Amino acid sequence: MHDRRMRFFNLARGAAAISIALLVAMIFILISSKTPWTAMRYLLIGPLLSFHEGAVIFNAQYLYQVLAATIPIIFTGLAVTVMFSANQFNLAGEGCVLAGGFVGGVLGVYLNINSGWHWVVSVLIATAVCGVIMLIPALLKVKLGASEMVTSLMLNFIILYVVLHYLNFHFADRTKGATMTKEFKPTAIIPSLVAGNSKLTVGFIVAIAATILVALFMYRTRWGYAIRMIGINESFSLYSGMNVGWTIVLAQVIGGMLSGMGGSIEVLGRYQTYLWRDLPGYGWVGITIAILAKNNPIYVPLAAFFIAYLNKGCLLMSTYCDVPVEMIDIIQAAIFLFFAAEQFLSGYRQKLVVKTTQEDLMKLDVNQLRGGGKSHA
Amino acid sequence: MLEQLFQAIFKADFLFAVMRITAPILFATLAAVVAEKAGVVNIGLEGTMMITALFGFLFAYWTQSWVIGVLGAALVGALLGLMMGFFSLKLKTDIILAGIAVNMLGGGGTIFLLNMFTGLRGNTGNLVTPNILIPTIKIPLIDKIPILGEILSGHAVLTYLAFIFVFLMWVFLYKTPVGLNIRAVGENPDAASSVGVSVLKVKYIAIGLSGALAGFGGAFMSMYYSQGWNSGFVAGRGFIALAARAMGRGEPVGGMLSSLLFGLAQALRTKVSGLQGVSSYLVSLIPYATTLLGLVLYSISLRRKERKHLIRPVKP
């Protein structure tokens, strides 16, 4: 009884947080748009349904596009989930996505494997490289006590400029107008799952598989247990004999690897050449997703779908109406603030708890009375 | 090549540039210092600077007065700080997540707001007029001293203000009752509350002040440094400030010294990128790499000191 009520409360609270975020978005749309109702229609239902002269049609290609957009953010969401579970506020997922994308992209151009293994090998190497990169903030934290938050933020910029340097001076294709690498070999491009131009690739299946693996790792292995336990109480973990330092490093390296994998899969799945010239932002979105998923890997794809859906909605809204696409950041920030708020609607929770307890006590009283009656009789 | 570099560095205008570049980082560093003294990690400095830079510029543009712009930026910064405070202290959102939310608003939200208010996309373009820009002042006597005058005189009002704030911050933290409360709350909130200090109120004051200081930094960026607002132009200064605070041992003066170090690194970057045969991208990472390196060295020294303390016998 009690559990069911609390679960319902948590669901309702999440829904309320999301509703507030959407309400904030709507207020901004009302202020800034000349056609607010059309804009809202595109934002909320545009990503799945398209409108033709009054008729509403389900658009499968749009659905594929939304699913395709979840691929990189499932990976970064998982990465953040693992790192935040160990209470490691490592924010270098952003840089690792870029580094992974770049390494994967370069391998896609220059590696000589004439089979379907080409992209697999490229992605795996990019994954490993990003794991190694993440050793920097992890070891600095464990060995020197330097805040992983600050070092990882600096690392993002360092990665960005190192990548730009190598892109411009070593791997740029000078025959093209913009700065990008040569085209990927056909074997390096991740095959598509569906017909059309939606970019829904095998990467999506890899992302789902990664979700399952991370969930198993976190809840069915002792390393995952150690990571979660350190997040809950580091001192307890230390006194109970866990290798806290090693586990902290492990969590961050896994985070780096997942981010790097996401970056390389995104680059090799979506583009023909490597062309990112700025931090792509997936690392930050990953944090939103981890919050929406309450740090539980299983919910990450769902949260990623939600964000990708909103993103697509914002994109449609900015294409067909006069609302800038950056609306998504305002929505995300609002979700962030309310969804992560532990005390949001706490007054209501308090009432629920009191009510439940009172009911329990009443039941207890009744049972005792009955029990008492029996013993007398 | 090195010779060229040295020639460029040992000039008054280089040190002038160091001061100019340091100023916004210094504002943000002081913001980080005061927040963290009260035990609040303000990771939202980056976003606060982006947002206040925009609003400072817009206020100044609407009123054609740089003073109102700067004050408006500080006010918006304080409000953002209080908002973070409300969410973290009242609704118990993790303060780091609240900060990241502010950074998101600073990243994309500002582009949206700029578009909403002016219809422009990505930068303020030709809205800049001389009225908006923060004026520079010549200091009467120092101006006449040959090299020192060139370095110290002719800066923007806010540049001087940044360095004055270092002193004021020290006075505030160590010589006023509120400052004492802030430090007490940061060191041990339970002890502070047991002697009747309102921990919540003190934390609100600290984070509001932190936001206001970041607001000055933001105004400096859009109304003097870049002479206009454009997306992403704070470029990690808010994050660098967090590192500067850590390296400066969380003290105003220490923070100033490490801010100067980053100012130096950034000024070096502009000088080096002017030279032939140097990758502009590798040069761009100098400030960030310096920050990382500085943080590492600082952490090592801290570890050593801790070890010494552990080994030293306890005096009776």
Interface residues (C-beta under 8 A of the other chain):
Chain A: F28 I31 S32 F89 L91 L140 L144 G145 A146 S147 M149 V150 T151 L153 M154 L155 F157 I158 L160 Y161 V162 L164 H165 N168 F169 G281 W284 I287 I291 P324 E326 M327 I328 D329 I330 Q332 A333 A334 F336 L337 F338 A340 A341 E342 Q343 F344
Chain B: V41 I43 F87 K90 L91 K92 T93 D94 I96 L97 A98 I100 A101 V102 N103 M104 L105 G107 G108 G109 I111 F112 N115 M116 R121 G236 F239 I240 L242 A243 A246 S279 Y281 L282 S284 L285 Y288 A289 T291 L292 L295 V296 Y298 S299 I300 L302 R303
